[in-house]
């Protein structure tokens, strides 16, 4: 792998990590505003999720004011 390819791969990895973190931060902010926060264990599990479809489902549940669904989806993704 040449230097240019390694640099491009590094930038893609960094961008993906920032994107993943952004989803988790967005969901955390929604939970903080609507429900006064979320359990630390759920937040830690949320930060480990890498599947964008799962993150979108969790975010949609948070936006629809369904706290229990958010926590259930996070717990299910942890066991997967």
QUICOR-V61941 format. One record per helix or strand. SS is the DSSP state (helix for helix, strand for strand). FROM is the first residue (numbers start at 1). LEN is the number of residues. If there is no record, write none. Layout:
BEGIN
ss->SS from->FROM len->LEN
ss->SS from->FROM len->LEN
END
This chain:
BEGIN
ss->helix from->3 len->33
ss->helix from->40 len->9
ss->helix from->52 len->12
ss->helix from->67 len->13
END
